[in-house]
Structure formats: C-alpha cells, structure tokens
Amino acid sequence: MSDRSAMQTLKLIFWNKITALIFRIIVGGVFVYASIDKIIHPAQFADMVYNYRMLPYFVINFFAVILPWIELVIGLCLILGPFSDAASLVTGGLLAMFIVASIAALIRGLDINCGCFTMSPEGKKAGWSVIITNTVLISMLAQSFFFDLRRKRPREEGE
C-alpha cells in the first residue's frame, strides 16, 4: 500500500460525517456519565475539587454544584445535536482545564482521586491515564468540530 493510498484510506475513515457523529456521541456520553455521580453527591465532589488545591475555598462549593450540570447539558447537546458547535468549544475548554489540573496534581505529587466518574475514594487517580484519556477526547472532539465546521461553511466554486 502506497503512502498516498494509506492517507486516502485514513481520510475516508476519519474525515466523514459518520465518524464525526460517533466521536461527538462518545464524548457527549462520557460527559453525561461523568456528571451523574457528581450531581448525586455534590459534597463529595466538592471535597475532590478541594483536594486539587487550585481554587479559592469560597469558590469550591459553587464550582462543585455548577460543573456537573454544565457537563450534563453539554453532553446532551453533543449527543442530540443542538448547539453542538458551542458545546464542543465548552467541552474542549473543560477537557483542557482537566488536563491542566491533572498535570498540576502530578507536579505537586498529590495522590488524589481525579473526580472524573465516581466520588468513591477508590476511583481513578489524577495522573497520566487521565491526561491521555482527556487528550484522546479532545482529539475526537476536534475532528467532529472541524468536520462539522467545514461541512457548514459555504463552498466556493471550484472547491
């Protein structure tokens, strides 16, 4: 297989509306799932946010109550389609924030639960696996966002 045909095959796989839709649904589903335990247990989530030692104390409860609802709404928007462009941008920003928080926890040597999906103390630790997972989710989101953006752009003659 030549390099050119390999690139064409990859383009067919990754640059089409089905892949964009699947990626959007996967990322949306992850965010909906991630929001559920946080919505049910806001006090435990506030403790996990506090453990990162990044936010002022007076902001933590507000953040812990609002963030899960934002995750739920943007997840549903990604899955169902309305406002998916805006939801993609907000989701990308949140994922970037989660990556920065995980890197900060690693640098400072904090051995803490990431607070991603469960409020259980035995949950996933903030670390490289969280950073890699969030990077993959951003990549999926970027593919979906830019494919949808290009598809919605008015085409010029000769394109």
MDAnalysis code that builds the backbone (N, CA, C; Angstrom):
import MDAnalysis as mda
import numpy as np

u = mda.Universe.empty(477, n_residues=159, atom_resindex=np.repeat(np.arange(159), 3), trajectory=True)
u.add_TopologyAttr("name", ["N", "CA", "C"] * 159)
u.add_TopologyAttr("resid", np.arange(1, 160))
u.add_TopologyAttr("resname", ["MET", "SER", "ASP", "ARG", "SER", "ALA", "MET", "GLN", "THR", "LEU", "LYS", "LEU", "ILE", "PHE", "TRP", "ASN", "LYS", "ILE", "THR", "ALA", "LEU", "ILE", "PHE", "ARG", "ILE", "ILE", "VAL", "GLY", "GLY", "VAL", "PHE", "VAL", "TYR", "ALA", "SER", "ILE", "ASP", "LYS", "ILE", "ILE", "HIS", "PRO", "ALA", "GLN", "PHE", "ALA", "ASP", "MET", "VAL", "TYR", "ASN", "TYR", "ARG", "MET", "LEU", "PRO", "TYR", "PHE", "VAL", "ILE", "ASN", "PHE", "PHE", "ALA", "VAL", "ILE", "LEU", "PRO", "TRP", "ILE", "GLU", "LEU", "VAL", "ILE", "GLY", "LEU", "CYS", "LEU", "ILE", "LEU", "GLY", "PRO", "PHE", "SER", "ASP", "ALA", "ALA", "SER", "LEU", "VAL", "THR", "GLY", "GLY", "LEU", "LEU", "ALA", "MET", "PHE", "ILE", "VAL", "ALA", "SER", "ILE", "ALA", "ALA", "LEU", "ILE", "ARG", "GLY", "LEU", "ASP", "ILE", "ASN", "CYS", "GLY", "CYS", "PHE", "THR", "MET", "SER", "PRO", "GLU", "GLY", "LYS", "LYS", "ALA", "GLY", "TRP", "SER", "VAL", "ILE", "ILE", "THR", "ASN", "THR", "VAL", "LEU", "ILE", "SER", "MET", "LEU", "ALA", "GLN", "SER", "PHE", "PHE", "PHE", "ASP", "LEU", "ARG", "ARG", "LYS", "ARG", "PRO", "ARG", "GLU", "GLU", "GLY", "GLU"])
u.atoms.positions = np.array([
    [0.851, -1.165, 0.000],
    [0.000, 0.000, 0.000],
    [0.904, 1.238, 0.000],
    [0.671, 2.135, -0.930],
    [1.487, 3.340, -1.015],
    [1.085, 4.330, 0.079],
    [1.973, 5.294, 0.317],
    [1.689, 6.323, 1.319],
    [0.446, 7.116, 0.955],
    [0.279, 7.370, -0.324],
    [-0.868, 8.156, -0.768],
    [-2.177, 7.398, -0.541],
    [-2.200, 6.116, -0.868],
    [-3.435, 5.352, -0.663],
    [-3.719, 5.157, 0.829],
    [-2.671, 5.051, 1.629],
    [-2.859, 4.950, 3.072],
    [-3.468, 6.241, 3.613],
    [-2.988, 7.372, 3.128],
    [-3.540, 8.663, 3.562],
    [-4.989, 8.805, 3.111],
    [-5.292, 8.343, 1.901],
    [-6.674, 8.413, 1.418],
    [-7.579, 7.526, 2.257],
    [-7.106, 6.361, 2.642],
    [-7.884, 5.465, 3.484],
    [-8.142, 6.096, 4.850],
    [-7.093, 6.680, 5.444],
    [-7.266, 7.358, 6.729],
    [-8.237, 8.523, 6.611],
    [-8.151, 9.262, 5.515],
    [-9.066, 10.384, 5.315],
    [-10.499, 9.880, 5.199],
    [-10.702, 8.769, 4.490],
    [-12.048, 8.202, 4.380],
    [-12.594, 7.764, 5.736],
    [-11.720, 7.212, 6.558],
    [-12.153, 6.729, 7.870],
    [-12.428, 7.889, 8.827],
    [-11.501, 8.843, 8.889],
    [-11.587, 9.874, 9.919],
    [-12.219, 11.183, 9.466],
    [-12.389, 11.400, 8.178],
    [-12.932, 12.680, 7.724],
    [-14.268, 12.465, 7.034],
    [-15.217, 11.938, 7.796],
    [-16.561, 11.754, 7.256],
    [-17.592, 11.993, 8.345],
    [-18.832, 12.163, 7.918],
    [-19.871, 12.552, 8.871],
    [-20.206, 11.461, 9.885],
    [-20.057, 10.202, 9.512],
    [-20.347, 9.105, 10.441],
    [-19.330, 9.110, 11.591],
    [-18.052, 9.253, 11.248],
    [-17.017, 9.305, 12.289],
    [-17.232, 10.516, 13.176],
    [-17.538, 11.668, 12.575],
    [-17.778, 12.891, 13.358],
    [-18.943, 12.681, 14.330],
    [-20.001, 12.070, 13.849],
    [-21.168, 11.811, 14.698],
    [-20.827, 10.832, 15.821],
    [-20.134, 9.758, 15.495],
    [-19.746, 8.759, 16.508],
    [-18.867, 9.403, 17.572],
    [-17.876, 10.190, 17.150],
    [-16.988, 10.850, 18.112],
    [-17.773, 11.806, 19.001],
    [-18.698, 12.571, 18.405],
    [-19.494, 13.517, 19.183],
    [-20.355, 12.783, 20.211],
    [-20.953, 11.665, 19.808],
    [-21.788, 10.884, 20.727],
    [-20.950, 10.266, 21.847],
    [-19.762, 9.772, 21.513],
    [-18.890, 9.186, 22.537],
    [-18.498, 10.234, 23.571],
    [-18.019, 11.388, 23.106],
    [-17.600, 12.435, 24.045],
    [-18.805, 12.921, 24.858],
    [-19.942, 13.102, 24.204],
    [-21.157, 13.509, 24.916],
    [-21.564, 12.486, 25.958],
    [-21.495, 11.221, 25.601],
    [-21.837, 10.151, 26.544],
    [-20.906, 10.123, 27.742],
    [-19.613, 10.347, 27.505],
    [-18.646, 10.397, 28.604],
    [-19.012, 11.526, 29.561],
    [-19.376, 12.688, 29.012],
    [-19.704, 13.824, 29.880],
    [-21.019, 13.619, 30.629],
    [-22.010, 13.034, 29.992],
    [-23.267, 12.745, 30.696],
    [-23.000, 11.757, 31.829],
    [-22.276, 10.682, 31.520],
    [-21.956, 9.676, 32.536],
    [-21.152, 10.295, 33.682],
    [-20.173, 11.140, 33.341],
    [-19.319, 11.753, 34.356],
    [-20.110, 12.684, 35.276],
    [-21.170, 13.268, 34.768],
    [-21.929, 14.241, 35.570],
    [-22.817, 13.584, 36.631],
    [-23.232, 12.365, 36.407],
    [-24.272, 11.753, 37.240],
    [-23.871, 11.633, 38.711],
    [-22.738, 11.020, 38.995],
    [-22.331, 10.817, 40.389],
    [-22.023, 12.153, 41.064],
    [-21.524, 13.112, 40.293],
    [-21.231, 14.436, 40.853],
    [-22.519, 15.167, 41.221],
    [-23.549, 15.014, 40.396],
    [-24.844, 15.641, 40.693],
    [-25.469, 15.007, 41.934],
    [-25.344, 13.690, 42.049],
    [-25.926, 12.967, 43.184],
    [-25.174, 13.251, 44.485],
    [-23.845, 13.439, 44.395],
    [-23.006, 13.617, 45.588],
    [-22.185, 14.914, 45.499],
    [-22.834, 16.074, 45.559],
    [-22.079, 17.328, 45.405],
    [-21.068, 17.585, 46.532],
    [-21.363, 17.154, 47.749],
    [-20.429, 17.385, 48.855],
    [-19.129, 16.604, 48.654],
    [-19.240, 15.349, 48.217],
    [-18.046, 14.542, 47.967],
    [-17.254, 15.117, 46.779],
    [-17.980, 15.606, 45.774],
    [-17.288, 16.209, 44.640],
    [-16.563, 17.483, 45.075],
    [-17.178, 18.263, 45.952],
    [-16.521, 19.465, 46.474],
    [-15.223, 19.099, 47.199],
    [-15.240, 18.002, 47.941],
    [-14.016, 17.537, 48.608],
    [-12.933, 17.194, 47.585],
    [-13.336, 16.560, 46.490],
    [-12.357, 16.200, 45.460],
    [-11.796, 17.443, 44.770],
    [-12.651, 18.416, 44.530],
    [-12.185, 19.685, 43.946],
    [-11.200, 20.353, 44.909],
    [-11.525, 20.354, 46.185],
    [-10.643, 20.941, 47.199],
    [-9.273, 20.258, 47.196],
    [-9.257, 18.933, 47.015],
    [-8.002, 18.184, 47.059],
    [-6.999, 18.622, 45.998],
    [-7.460, 19.207, 44.905],
    [-6.543, 19.704, 43.875],
    [-5.795, 20.953, 44.340],
    [-6.363, 21.652, 45.315],
    [-5.745, 22.860, 45.892],
    [-5.429, 23.904, 44.816],
    [-6.419, 24.122, 43.937],
    [-6.230, 25.093, 42.854],
    [-7.208, 26.269, 42.940],
    [-8.344, 26.053, 43.580],
    [-9.366, 27.097, 43.641],
    [-9.427, 27.698, 45.033],
    [-9.790, 28.983, 45.116],
    [-10.010, 29.563, 46.444],
    [-11.159, 28.835, 47.148],
    [-11.046, 28.725, 48.440],
    [-12.015, 27.952, 49.219],
    [-13.457, 28.403, 48.988],
    [-13.684, 29.724, 48.886],
    [-15.054, 30.237, 48.757],
    [-15.690, 29.917, 47.402],
    [-14.922, 29.446, 46.425],
    [-15.441, 29.125, 45.091],
    [-15.774, 27.640, 44.949],
    [-15.193, 26.820, 45.800],
    [-15.256, 25.367, 45.614],
    [-16.687, 24.831, 45.596],
    [-17.526, 25.204, 46.541],
    [-18.896, 24.671, 46.570],
    [-19.681, 25.084, 45.331],
    [-19.557, 26.347, 44.941],
    [-20.230, 26.825, 43.734],
    [-19.772, 26.016, 42.520],
    [-18.468, 25.855, 42.380],
    [-17.887, 25.095, 41.272],
    [-18.385, 23.651, 41.283],
    [-18.400, 23.034, 42.464],
    [-18.795, 21.628, 42.589],
    [-20.274, 21.403, 42.297],
    [-21.090, 22.412, 42.494],
    [-22.523, 22.282, 42.190],
    [-22.791, 22.589, 40.716],
    [-22.124, 23.588, 40.160],
    [-22.397, 24.029, 38.789],
    [-21.754, 23.131, 37.727],
    [-20.497, 22.738, 37.947],
    [-19.770, 21.978, 36.919],
    [-20.501, 20.717, 36.445],
    [-21.034, 19.872, 37.343],
    [-21.714, 18.661, 36.859],
    [-22.923, 18.965, 35.967],
    [-23.637, 20.034, 36.264],
    [-24.789, 20.395, 35.430],
    [-24.336, 20.903, 34.062],
    [-23.223, 21.616, 34.037],
    [-22.653, 22.044, 32.753],
    [-22.243, 20.808, 31.952],
    [-21.593, 19.857, 32.617],
    [-21.192, 18.618, 31.937],
    [-22.412, 17.885, 31.371],
    [-23.488, 17.821, 32.145],
    [-24.703, 17.151, 31.687],
    [-25.287, 17.843, 30.460],
    [-25.421, 19.159, 30.521],
    [-26.031, 19.908, 29.415],
    [-25.181, 19.822, 28.148],
    [-23.868, 20.017, 28.268],
    [-23.043, 19.957, 27.052],
    [-22.963, 18.531, 26.516],
    [-22.987, 17.555, 27.406],
    [-23.012, 16.167, 26.949],
    [-24.263, 15.868, 26.148],
    [-25.405, 16.312, 26.652],
    [-26.668, 16.102, 25.928],
    [-26.680, 16.863, 24.602],
    [-26.130, 18.078, 24.593],
    [-26.053, 18.840, 23.337],
    [-25.176, 18.118, 22.313],
    [-24.074, 17.537, 22.754],
    [-23.218, 16.798, 21.824],
    [-23.922, 15.561, 21.284],
    [-24.643, 14.868, 22.136],
    [-25.335, 13.648, 21.710],
    [-26.506, 13.967, 20.795],
    [-27.315, 14.940, 21.182],
    [-28.557, 15.225, 20.453],
    [-28.370, 16.187, 19.285],
    [-27.300, 16.971, 19.307],
    [-27.012, 17.830, 18.169],
    [-27.267, 19.313, 18.315],
    [-28.250, 19.760, 19.124],
    [-28.464, 21.208, 19.167],
    [-27.281, 21.907, 19.842],
    [-26.866, 23.010, 19.272],
    [-25.762, 23.806, 19.808],
    [-24.475, 22.989, 19.927],
    [-24.301, 22.005, 19.051],
    [-23.130, 21.127, 19.181],
    [-21.820, 21.876, 18.978],
    [-21.820, 22.937, 18.158],
    [-20.581, 23.711, 17.979],
    [-20.190, 24.383, 19.291],
    [-21.137, 25.070, 19.918],
    [-20.853, 25.732, 21.195],
    [-20.511, 24.699, 22.266],
    [-21.242, 23.595, 22.294],
    [-20.970, 22.539, 23.275],
    [-19.569, 21.964, 23.067],
    [-19.143, 21.837, 21.817],
    [-17.791, 21.342, 21.527],
    [-16.731, 22.287, 22.081],
    [-16.937, 23.575, 21.910],
    [-15.967, 24.552, 22.419],
    [-15.903, 24.533, 23.944],
    [-17.055, 24.486, 24.589],
    [-17.078, 24.442, 26.057],
    [-16.453, 23.133, 26.549],
    [-16.786, 22.038, 25.900],
    [-16.235, 20.734, 26.287],
    [-14.728, 20.713, 26.116],
    [-14.240, 21.247, 25.006],
    [-12.793, 21.331, 24.786],
    [-12.105, 22.149, 25.866],
    [-12.739, 23.252, 26.262],
    [-12.188, 24.073, 27.340],
    [-12.149, 23.334, 28.666],
    [-13.215, 22.606, 28.955],
    [-13.248, 21.819, 30.206],
    [-12.188, 20.723, 30.190],
    [-12.053, 20.037, 29.058],
    [-11.043, 18.980, 28.971],
    [-9.639, 19.553, 29.154],
    [-9.392, 20.720, 28.556],
    [-8.090, 21.369, 28.733],
    [-7.865, 21.719, 30.207],
    [-8.915, 22.213, 30.868],
    [-8.831, 22.538, 32.292],
    [-8.536, 21.276, 33.113],
    [-9.193, 20.164, 32.765],
    [-8.961, 18.910, 33.489],
    [-7.521, 18.423, 33.289],
    [-6.990, 18.599, 32.082],
    [-5.601, 18.203, 31.814],
    [-4.643, 19.042, 32.655],
    [-4.859, 20.348, 32.685],
    [-4.005, 21.239, 33.483],
    [-4.078, 20.857, 34.959],
    [-5.267, 20.581, 35.464],
    [-5.421, 20.195, 36.876],
    [-4.694, 18.882, 37.165],
    [-4.778, 17.935, 36.254],
    [-4.094, 16.645, 36.456],
    [-2.575, 16.812, 36.416],
    [-2.092, 17.639, 35.492],
    [-0.648, 17.897, 35.420],
    [-0.175, 18.588, 36.697],
    [-0.950, 19.563, 37.168],
    [-0.596, 20.263, 38.409],
    [-0.559, 19.296, 39.586],
    [-1.509, 18.379, 39.645],
    [-1.528, 17.382, 40.725],
    [-0.301, 16.485, 40.651],
    [0.081, 16.085, 39.437],
    [1.277, 15.247, 39.269],
    [2.535, 15.986, 39.697],
    [2.668, 17.233, 39.243],
    [3.858, 18.021, 39.562],
    [3.997, 18.218, 41.069],
    [2.869, 18.434, 41.744],
    [2.890, 18.664, 43.192],
    [2.880, 17.372, 43.996],
    [2.845, 16.224, 43.306],
    [2.905, 14.940, 44.000],
    [1.645, 14.594, 44.764],
    [0.492, 15.129, 44.339],
    [-0.768, 14.836, 45.024],
    [-1.283, 13.463, 44.596],
    [-1.593, 12.632, 45.549],
    [-2.153, 11.308, 45.282],
    [-3.654, 11.389, 45.551],
    [-4.400, 11.890, 44.556],
    [-5.831, 12.163, 44.754],
    [-6.664, 11.498, 43.674],
    [-7.930, 11.265, 44.017],
    [-8.906, 10.768, 43.055],
    [-9.174, 11.893, 42.065],
    [-9.250, 11.576, 40.784],
    [-9.460, 12.621, 39.781],
    [-10.848, 13.240, 39.872],
    [-11.827, 12.533, 40.421],
    [-13.188, 13.063, 40.474],
    [-13.868, 12.983, 39.127],
    [-13.383, 12.109, 38.266],
    [-13.898, 12.018, 36.899],
    [-15.290, 11.387, 36.831],
    [-15.428, 10.180, 37.343],
    [-16.670, 9.429, 37.165],
    [-17.320, 8.976, 38.455],
    [-16.547, 8.853, 39.504],
    [-17.104, 8.360, 40.758],
    [-16.543, 9.163, 41.916],
    [-17.340, 9.302, 42.941],
    [-16.907, 10.029, 44.122],
    [-16.297, 9.081, 45.154],
    [-16.173, 7.826, 44.786],
    [-15.577, 6.827, 45.660],
    [-14.084, 7.099, 45.827],
    [-13.559, 6.935, 47.038],
    [-12.121, 7.118, 47.258],
    [-11.271, 6.137, 46.441],
    [-11.874, 5.033, 46.034],
    [-11.144, 4.042, 45.239],
    [-11.173, 4.370, 43.744],
    [-11.705, 5.515, 43.376],
    [-11.816, 5.900, 41.969],
    [-10.460, 6.138, 41.326],
    [-10.494, 6.444, 40.051],
    [-9.293, 6.675, 39.253],
    [-8.490, 7.851, 39.820],
    [-7.184, 7.671, 39.895],
    [-6.298, 8.711, 40.413],
    [-5.978, 9.724, 39.319],
    [-5.792, 10.981, 39.732],
    [-5.351, 12.018, 38.799],
    [-3.926, 11.670, 38.388],
    [-3.701, 11.485, 37.114],
    [-2.374, 11.099, 36.652],
    [-2.332, 10.989, 35.148],
    [-1.340, 10.268, 34.655],
    [-1.116, 10.169, 33.216],
    [-2.283, 9.536, 32.471],
    [-2.941, 8.559, 33.054],
    [-4.054, 7.926, 32.336],
    [-5.197, 8.922, 32.120],
    [-5.427, 9.806, 33.087],
    [-6.456, 10.843, 32.938],
    [-6.039, 11.840, 31.865],
    [-4.774, 12.220, 31.874],
    [-4.260, 13.165, 30.875],
    [-4.383, 12.580, 29.474],
    [-4.002, 11.335, 29.305],
    [-4.084, 10.684, 27.988],
    [-5.534, 10.542, 27.551],
    [-6.402, 10.095, 28.455],
    [-7.826, 9.954, 28.131],
    [-8.417, 11.281, 27.681],
    [-8.139, 12.350, 28.427],
    [-8.679, 13.659, 28.073],
    [-8.106, 14.179, 26.760],
    [-6.851, 13.857, 26.475],
    [-6.238, 14.249, 25.200],
    [-6.918, 13.529, 24.041],
    [-7.211, 12.255, 24.217],
    [-7.935, 11.500, 23.179],
    [-9.328, 12.089, 22.977],
    [-10.013, 12.419, 24.071],
    [-11.349, 13.020, 23.953],
    [-11.294, 14.367, 23.230],
    [-10.271, 15.185, 23.513],
    [-10.119, 16.459, 22.798],
    [-9.884, 16.207, 21.317],
    [-9.086, 15.204, 20.987],
    [-8.817, 14.878, 19.582],
    [-10.093, 14.455, 18.866],
    [-10.891, 13.632, 19.515],
    [-12.163, 13.206, 18.927],
    [-13.087, 14.404, 18.726],
    [-13.128, 15.255, 19.720],
    [-13.963, 16.450, 19.664],
    [-13.505, 17.395, 18.561],
    [-12.196, 17.550, 18.424],
    [-11.654, 18.427, 17.380],
    [-12.020, 17.905, 15.996],
    [-11.910, 16.597, 15.795],
    [-12.279, 16.034, 14.493],
    [-13.732, 16.331, 14.187],
    [-14.587, 16.093, 15.137],
    [-16.017, 16.322, 14.949],
    [-16.303, 17.802, 14.714],
    [-15.707, 18.676, 15.511],
    [-15.943, 20.114, 15.400],
    [-15.491, 20.644, 14.045],
    [-14.263, 20.313, 13.647],
    [-13.748, 20.846, 12.383],
    [-14.423, 20.220, 11.172],
    [-14.814, 18.959, 11.272],
    [-15.569, 18.360, 10.168],
    [-16.908, 19.071, 10.014],
    [-17.622, 19.258, 11.124],
    [-18.914, 19.942, 11.077],
    [-18.765, 21.381, 10.614],
    [-17.708, 22.055, 11.060],
    [-17.457, 23.438, 10.664],
    [-17.219, 23.533, 9.164],
    [-16.410, 22.627, 8.634],
    [-16.115, 22.626, 7.196],
    [-17.370, 22.295, 6.396],
    [-18.163, 21.373, 6.910],
    [-19.383, 20.965, 6.214],
    [-20.390, 22.116, 6.153],
    [-20.429, 22.943, 7.200],
    [-21.389, 24.040, 7.261],
    [-20.935, 25.278, 6.494],
    [-19.632, 25.351, 6.205],
    [-19.079, 26.520, 5.512],
    [-19.597, 26.558, 4.076],
    [-19.997, 27.739, 3.591],
    [-20.424, 27.828, 2.190],
    [-19.255, 27.498, 1.269],
    [-19.520, 26.696, 0.293],
    [-18.466, 26.270, -0.631],
    [-18.328, 27.275, -1.776],
    [-17.085, 27.526, -2.124],
    [-16.818, 28.383, -3.267],
    [-16.766, 27.519, -4.515],
    [-16.965, 28.160, -5.662],
    [-16.899, 27.418, -6.910],
    [-15.485, 26.884, -7.089],
    [-15.387, 25.695, -7.633],
    [-14.086, 25.068, -7.871],
    [-13.575, 24.277, -6.689],
    [-14.279, 24.260, -5.586],
    [-13.856, 23.506, -4.410],
    [-14.334, 22.089, -4.488],
])
